[in-house]
Amino acid sequence: MSKKPITHVATTDIAEMMAPGLERRMDLPGFDDEFVDFPHYIIRITERIWHDRDVEKCLDWYAEDCAIHTMAGDIAGAQTVVENTWATLKAFPDRRLDADNVIWSDEGDGAFYSSHLITSKMTNEGPSEFGPVTGKQLRIQTIAECLCKDNRVIEEWLVRDNLAAVQQLGFDPDRVAKEQAQADKVNSFSLIDFHAANREAALSGDAVATDLSDAVAVAAKALRASFSGADLEQLQALYDYRVGASFPGDVSLYGPDQIQSWCAALRKAFPDLTVSIDHVADIPYLGEARDVSLRWAATGTHSGAGRYGQPSDAPVYILGVTHFRVMNGRVREQITIWDDIALRRQIATARYQRD
C-alpha cells in the first residue's frame, strides 16, 4: 500500500489526479487496479465518460439496475444513463464536468459514497429539455452523489442548478416549469404524486446521525437554522462573518445577514418547511478545516406569497445537497444546490390540478 495521501480533489490539479501512479493508497476491494483510491475512481470515470466522450463506458461503471434520483423524477439502468448522456451532449456538445471537490465516505462492506461538486461550462447548440436552441454559453454547478461498490455506481442522487441554466439560456423559469407541467398533464403524470412517498419520508426526521464530528454538527445546525427562520444572532454563532454562500439560480451571498434574508424568502413561501438529513460525509480540507457534505430532503406547503408567486397550496418536495467548509468552529463557505425548476413545476402542477 502506498504511503501517498488519498487523493484530495479540492487542492490537486487534474493532470496529477489523472496520472497518480499505480500504487493503491487505500483498500478498495472489488475495484479495478487502475484506481489508486476512491476519489480517483470518481474523477477518472467522469473524465473518461464526459471529456473523452467514451459514453459507452457507463455500461461498465454503472450497475445494470442503478437508480438515479432527481427532483424531476427517477431513472434506472446503465443504458438509460448512456442515452441521457448522449442527449445532453447533443444539446451541449462542448459540455465539461470540471471537478471542484469530492467529499466521500466509507460505507462499509466494500461500499463507498461520493459527493462530487462539479462546474460545467457549455454552449447550447441543440434543443434542450428547457427549449429551443439559443447558442448561449452557460456555467452551472451540479452535485452528483454516488453509492459505489465493486467498481460500479449502484445508486445516485443528482442535483443540478437548473434554474441558473434556464436563466442563462434566456428563458423564463416559471414559463418553463408551466410547460413541463402541461406536458405532464398530457402524459397523465404528476410530479406531486410522484414525490408523495418522499414527502412522507422527509417528515419522519433525520435518517443519519448529525453529531459524528464537530464539523458535521456545525454544518447540520447551520442548515437547519438557515431554513427554520433563525434570527441573525443564531446564524452569527454558526457562520463566519465572511461566509460566502451560493444558492439555486447562481445566487451568491456574503455574510450571515444575506443568508438569513435569502432563506427568509424561502420560508415565507413555505412556512411549514421541514428538513431531514439523509447522508453525511466529512473529510479534511487544509489545516484544521473540514469539508462536509449533507444530502437532505425538505417538504412543505406553498402557502405564502413571494418568490414563487401567489400561494398554490402545493405540497412540495426538495432534494438538496449542501457542501460546507467549516473553519474555527463556523461555516466559512457553503454551496447549496437543488433543481428549482422542478420545484416550480410542482407548484405549476398544483395550479393545474386546482383549476
HELIX and SHEET records of a PDB file:
HELIX    1   1 VAL A    9  THR A   11  5                                   3    
HELIX    2   2 ILE A   14  MET A   18  1                                   5    
HELIX    3   3 PHE A   38  THR A   46  1                                   9    
HELIX    4   4 GLU A   47  HIS A   51  3                                   5    
HELIX    5   5 VAL A   55  LYS A   57  5                                   3    
HELIX    6   6 CYS A   58  TRP A   61  1                                   4    
HELIX    7   7 ALA A   78  ALA A   91  1                                  14    
HELIX    8   8 ASN A  162  LEU A  169  1                                   8    
HELIX    9   9 PRO A  173  VAL A  186  1                                  14    
HELIX   10  10 LEU A  191  PHE A  194  1                                   4    
HELIX   11  11 ALA A  196  ALA A  202  1                                   7    
HELIX   12  12 ASP A  214  SER A  228  1                                  15    
HELIX   13  13 LEU A  232  LEU A  238  1                                   7    
HELIX   14  14 PRO A  256  ALA A  269  1                                  14    
HELIX   15  15 ASP A  340  ARG A  354  1                                  15    
SHEET    1   A 6 GLY A  73  ALA A  76  0                                        
SHEET    2   A 6 TYR A  62  THR A  70 -1                                        
SHEET    3   A 6 ARG A 152  ARG A 160  1                                        
SHEET    4   A 6 GLN A 137  LYS A 149 -1                                        
SHEET    5   A 6 ALA A 111  THR A 123 -1                                        
SHEET    6   A 6 ASP A  98  GLY A 108 -1                                        
SHEET    1   B 6 VAL A 251  TYR A 254  0                                        
SHEET    2   B 6 TYR A 239  PHE A 247 -1                                        
SHEET    3   B 6 ARG A 330  ILE A 337  1                                        
SHEET    4   B 6 PRO A 315  MET A 327 -1                                        
SHEET    5   B 6 ARG A 290  THR A 301 -1                                        
SHEET    6   B 6 THR A 274  PRO A 284 -1                                        
END                                                                             
